[in-house]
Amino acid sequence: MGSNPIEADWRADPARWHGEWAHPETGSGVSIIFNETDKLGFGPALHSHPYAETFIVRSGCVRFEVDGLEIIATAGDILVAPPNAPHRFENLGPDRLEMIDIHANPDFVTTWL
């Protein structure tokens, strides 16, 4: 674990990136989810946010549904779900999925659909 106490929320195991980071007191203006999984089909149910969400695929293959459009993304791809757009994703495998999801808001605000 790093020396930054805020890091402890999401990086309890330095070999893995997983969990959430939301600290409005930092003034960053964003909140972040780190996804890492080997589980096929892993991903959230359809939902939306009143702000944009940017997905950075670090490794693996993932199927997104964004506002009714299906998109397959792989390592190195960046995708943005616009504000209020219904979206979801699921791990297609076979490799480990690693993603960084950047919410353009200092706290998570989610409407499950």
C-alpha positions in Angstrom: 0.0 0.0 0.0 1.2 3.5 -0.8 1.9 6.2 1.8 -1.2 8.2 0.8 -4.1 7.3 3.3 -6.7 8.1 0.7 -5.3 5.4 -1.5 -6.2 2.8 1.2 -9.8 2.8 0.0 -9.1 1.1 -3.3 -5.6 -0.3 -3.2 -5.4 -2.6 -0.2 -3.5 -5.1 -2.4 -0.8 -3.3 -4.4 -0.9 -6.1 -7.1 -4.5 -5.3 -7.9 -6.6 -2.3 -8.8 -10.1 -2.6 -7.6 -12.6 -0.6 -5.7 -13.8 3.0 -5.7 -12.3 6.4 -5.0 -14.5 9.4 -4.2 -12.9 12.2 -2.3 -14.6 15.6 -3.0 -12.3 17.2 -0.4 -9.4 16.8 -2.8 -11.0 19.2 -5.3 -10.3 16.8 -8.2 -13.9 17.0 -9.4 -14.0 13.3 -10.3 -14.7 9.9 -8.7 -13.2 6.7 -10.0 -14.0 3.0 -10.0 -11.3 0.5 -10.6 -12.6 -2.8 -12.1 -10.5 -6.0 -12.2 -12.0 -9.4 -12.7 -11.7 -12.8 -14.4 -15.4 -13.5 -14.0 -17.1 -13.8 -17.4 -20.3 -11.6 -17.6 -19.1 -9.4 -14.7 -20.6 -5.9 -14.9 -23.3 -3.6 -13.6 -27.0 -3.6 -14.5 -28.3 -0.9 -16.8 -28.0 2.5 -15.1 -27.3 6.2 -15.8 -25.6 9.2 -14.2 -26.4 13.0 -14.6 -22.8 13.4 -15.7 -20.4 11.8 -18.3 -18.6 8.6 -17.4 -15.3 7.8 -19.2 -14.1 4.1 -19.4 -10.5 3.3 -20.0 -9.9 -0.4 -20.8 -6.5 -1.5 -19.6 -6.8 -5.1 -20.5 -9.4 -7.7 -21.6 -12.5 -7.5 -23.8 -15.7 -5.9 -22.7 -19.2 -5.3 -24.3 -20.7 -2.0 -23.6 -24.3 -0.9 -24.1 -24.5 2.9 -24.3 -27.9 4.5 -25.1 -29.0 1.4 -26.9 -25.7 1.0 -29.0 -23.5 -2.1 -28.5 -19.8 -1.5 -28.5 -17.0 -4.0 -28.1 -13.8 -2.6 -26.5 -10.4 -4.0 -25.8 -7.2 -2.9 -24.2 -6.3 0.7 -25.0 -9.8 1.7 -25.9 -11.5 4.7 -24.3 -15.3 5.1 -24.3 -17.6 7.9 -22.9 -21.1 7.4 -21.8 -22.7 10.9 -22.1 -24.7 12.4 -19.2 -28.1 10.6 -18.6 -27.3 7.9 -21.2 -28.4 4.4 -20.0 -25.3 2.2 -20.0 -23.9 -1.1 -18.8 -21.0 -3.4 -19.6 -20.0 -7.0 -19.2 -16.7 -8.9 -19.3 -16.4 -11.0 -22.4 -13.1 -12.7 -21.4 -11.2 -14.9 -21.8 -8.5 -12.6 -20.4 -8.7 -10.6 -17.2 -10.7 -7.4 -17.5 -9.1 -4.3 -16.1 -10.9 -0.9 -16.5 -10.7 2.5 -14.9 -14.1 4.3 -14.9 -13.9 8.0 -14.4 -17.1 9.8 -13.2 -17.2 13.5 -14.0 -18.5 14.3 -10.6 -16.8 14.3 -7.1 -19.4 11.8 -5.8 -21.1 8.8 -7.4 -24.7 9.5 -8.4 -26.4 6.5 -10.0 -29.9 5.8 -11.2 -30.5 2.0 -11.6 -32.8 1.3 -14.5 
